Amino acid sequence: MSVAPPAPPTDPALLDRRLRELLILPDDDRWDDARVAWNLAVDQRPAAVAQPASAEDVVAVVSYAREHGLRVAAQGTGHNASAIDSLDRTILVKTHRMHAVEIDPVARIARVEAGAVWEDVTTAADRHDLAALSGSSPDVGVVGYTLGGGCSWLARKYGLSANNVRAIEIVTADGRLVRTDAGNEPELFWALRGGGGSFGVVTAIDIELLPISEVFAGALFWSWDRAAEVLHTWREWTATVPDEVTSVGRIMSLPDLPLVPEPLRGRSFVVVEVIVTGIVDEGPALVEPLRALGPEIDTFATVRPVDLTGLHMDPPQPVPVMSGGHRLLGTLPAAAIDRILAVAGPGADSPLASVEIRHIGGALARPGEGHGALARLDGEYMTFSGGLVLDAEQAAAVARRNGAVAAAVDEWATGQYLNFVEHATDPAGFYPADVYARLRAAKSTYDPTDMFLSNHPIPTLAQVSPPVR
Ligand SMILES: Cc1cc2nc3c(=O)[nH]c(=O)nc-3n(C[C@H](O)[C@H](O)[C@H](O)COP(=O)(O)OP(=O)(O)OC[C@H]3O[C@@H](n4cnc5c(N)ncnc54)[C@H](O)[C@@H]3O)c2cc1C
């Protein structure tokens, strides 16, 4: 006979004082502000929201959830909130109050609390002439990004952020606060680095910083009627560059809104963004074949790594978006670019704001000793697209066109990368079969009752893997 778990919390009077301070319930005046995600298109409806200020607070929330048969979903910012279908009977643990960053400049380690975003780390590291493997957006969460892999501007040279982690502090399903590293609970440490948020609530993470104080970087813009010419030249150029060069080729249609700088507002461009690390002096010569195409705007300069945060022009604040169009690609033949442009380029009447192709490969593609569950990205390029969604009609149009971008390159797809998937899917597709089986075994050990709900949940060995959507 199965016994129904106790009801989720509805009466604040039943909570002890600590939990009364930590948990925000639907009848609270703060409820709508508390449940909002960075992606404003997502309407999150958990049973309660917790806003812990310390690891001890997280222990209290996890213990409470266990006693009351509730699930727990950790969230740093909500950049990937759209992948979670339902927060029914779930406490949403929002970690933004825990955002301290401590840097040991001698050991070149940053201890980063769970709610810190990349800008917190890059700014602190810059004071010591150090750089982090941060992503394109300053307000993406360090922990969510790193647990999913983490593909940075320096990625072709230094690999995934997940494989640059030295230790992780986490509250597990039994309510323990564990510090895991290569020597302590190594299977948990392995699973967390690329397996995502299925194993507990991370409270802090130690990441290695790099002694990099300058890079050569910038973006080139051309009117998008030159998209085919520019992207074909960029594609051929990527085959010639060393691992020190990471770049993105993309088409963009910028909204006619005040948040977009005047010369770009309401216009469509083809853009190439490039970062050169280590061989900074060679930067101008390396990008010369791109500059030779005569861009309308050229922002290249030698800059500090902290200045890379605006390079990709990601939205500077929460927005309602729908992303998709993602595939890892083994190769990028000219036909792949032609097909992408046919569905989303000039004349395609596309609702997408951005369609990008990232040049990956290099260190990202090489497995290494001591790497975590996501040892490498299986591909030389990856695609990603998205658009603003202000109503249901726009959402349907953006979803259809994201699907068309993915279908355009399916022929060359080698898989998908967890962080770039923003809808529910079968996580088996992110890993080789043996790695996925090992992740499920780790989930069975550390969270046998499946208390923790992540954006891309790893099932226990006893559960059925979710269907592909
Ligand atoms: C504008 C934009 C730019 C991006 N740029 C890049 C990029 O350059 N490179 C790249 O690799 N990715 C990039 N991403 C993808 C990004 O890495 C993922 O969306 C990532 O999941 C975001 O982490 P978050 O904590 O901000 O988001 P959240 O939605 O808060 O978290 C995502 C998931 O991470 C897990 N998680 C978060 N915090 C914790 C915790 N404390 N304990 C346990 N689990 C936790 C949970 O499973 C959660 O569902 C970008 C996304 C966007 C929207």
PDBQT file of the ligand as one rigid body, heavy atoms in Angstrom, charges set to zero:
ROOT
HETATM    1  C1  LIG A 501      21.854  34.930 -22.520  1.00  0.00    +0.000 C 
HETATM    2  C2  LIG A 501      22.518  33.602 -22.260  1.00  0.00    +0.000 A 
HETATM    3  C3  LIG A 501      23.876  33.456 -22.508  1.00  0.00    +0.000 A 
HETATM    4  C4  LIG A 501      24.514  32.225 -22.275  1.00  0.00    +0.000 A 
HETATM    5  N1  LIG A 501      25.845  32.084 -22.560  1.00  0.00    +0.000 NA
HETATM    6  C5  LIG A 501      26.449  30.882 -22.349  1.00  0.00    +0.000 A 
HETATM    7  C6  LIG A 501      27.819  30.680 -22.665  1.00  0.00    +0.000 A 
HETATM    8  O1  LIG A 501      28.509  31.578 -23.160  1.00  0.00    +0.000 OA
HETATM    9  N2  LIG A 501      28.355  29.450 -22.446  1.00  0.00    +0.000 N 
HETATM   10  C7  LIG A 501      27.640  28.427 -21.880  1.00  0.00    +0.000 A 
HETATM   11  O2  LIG A 501      28.198  27.353 -21.678  1.00  0.00    +0.000 OA
HETATM   12  N3  LIG A 501      26.347  28.607 -21.564  1.00  0.00    +0.000 NA
HETATM   13  C8  LIG A 501      25.737  29.795 -21.799  1.00  0.00    +0.000 A 
HETATM   14  N4  LIG A 501      24.409  29.941 -21.518  1.00  0.00    +0.000 N 
HETATM   15  C9  LIG A 501      23.666  28.810 -20.973  1.00  0.00    +0.000 C 
HETATM   16  C10 LIG A 501      23.785  28.785 -19.447  1.00  0.00    +0.000 C 
HETATM   17  O3  LIG A 501      25.053  28.298 -19.090  1.00  0.00    +0.000 OA
HETATM   18  C11 LIG A 501      22.695  27.870 -18.863  1.00  0.00    +0.000 C 
HETATM   19  O4  LIG A 501      21.444  28.463 -19.131  1.00  0.00    +0.000 OA
HETATM   20  C12 LIG A 501      22.877  27.644 -17.370  1.00  0.00    +0.000 C 
HETATM   21  O5  LIG A 501      22.018  26.606 -16.956  1.00  0.00    +0.000 OA
HETATM   22  C13 LIG A 501      22.564  28.897 -16.610  1.00  0.00    +0.000 C 
HETATM   23  O6  LIG A 501      22.830  28.739 -15.246  1.00  0.00    +0.000 OA
HETATM   24  P1  LIG A 501      22.041  29.685 -14.216  1.00  0.00    +0.000 P 
HETATM   25  O7  LIG A 501      22.399  29.262 -12.856  1.00  0.00    +0.000 OA
HETATM   26  O8  LIG A 501      22.237  31.098 -14.625  1.00  0.00    +0.000 OA
HETATM   27  O9  LIG A 501      20.542  29.310 -14.573  1.00  0.00    +0.000 OA
HETATM   28  P2  LIG A 501      19.429  28.568 -13.677  1.00  0.00    +0.000 P 
HETATM   29  O10 LIG A 501      18.245  28.433 -14.573  1.00  0.00    +0.000 OA
HETATM   30  O11 LIG A 501      19.269  29.278 -12.400  1.00  0.00    +0.000 OA
HETATM   31  O12 LIG A 501      20.055  27.155 -13.382  1.00  0.00    +0.000 OA
HETATM   32  C14 LIG A 501      20.105  26.151 -14.361  1.00  0.00    +0.000 C 
HETATM   33  C15 LIG A 501      20.225  24.812 -13.649  1.00  0.00    +0.000 C 
HETATM   34  O13 LIG A 501      21.482  24.756 -13.001  1.00  0.00    +0.000 OA
HETATM   35  C16 LIG A 501      21.359  23.982 -11.800  1.00  0.00    +0.000 C 
HETATM   36  N5  LIG A 501      21.726  24.813 -10.656  1.00  0.00    +0.000 N 
HETATM   37  C17 LIG A 501      21.815  26.149 -10.577  1.00  0.00    +0.000 A 
HETATM   38  N6  LIG A 501      22.242  26.502  -9.347  1.00  0.00    +0.000 NA
HETATM   39  C18 LIG A 501      22.401  25.359  -8.645  1.00  0.00    +0.000 A 
HETATM   40  C19 LIG A 501      22.813  25.040  -7.319  1.00  0.00    +0.000 A 
HETATM   41  N7  LIG A 501      23.155  25.994  -6.429  1.00  0.00    +0.000 N 
HETATM   42  N8  LIG A 501      22.867  23.749  -6.951  1.00  0.00    +0.000 NA
HETATM   43  C20 LIG A 501      22.544  22.765  -7.804  1.00  0.00    +0.000 A 
HETATM   44  N9  LIG A 501      22.139  23.003  -9.062  1.00  0.00    +0.000 NA
HETATM   45  C21 LIG A 501      22.081  24.280  -9.477  1.00  0.00    +0.000 A 
HETATM   46  C22 LIG A 501      19.915  23.542 -11.703  1.00  0.00    +0.000 C 
HETATM   47  O14 LIG A 501      19.790  22.250 -12.263  1.00  0.00    +0.000 OA
HETATM   48  C23 LIG A 501      19.197  24.556 -12.563  1.00  0.00    +0.000 C 
HETATM   49  O15 LIG A 501      17.982  24.046 -13.111  1.00  0.00    +0.000 OA
HETATM   50  C24 LIG A 501      23.759  31.147 -21.763  1.00  0.00    +0.000 A 
HETATM   51  C25 LIG A 501      22.391  31.300 -21.530  1.00  0.00    +0.000 A 
HETATM   52  C26 LIG A 501      21.762  32.503 -21.780  1.00  0.00    +0.000 A 
HETATM   53  C27 LIG A 501      20.285  32.622 -21.551  1.00  0.00    +0.000 C 
ENDROOT
TORSDOF 0
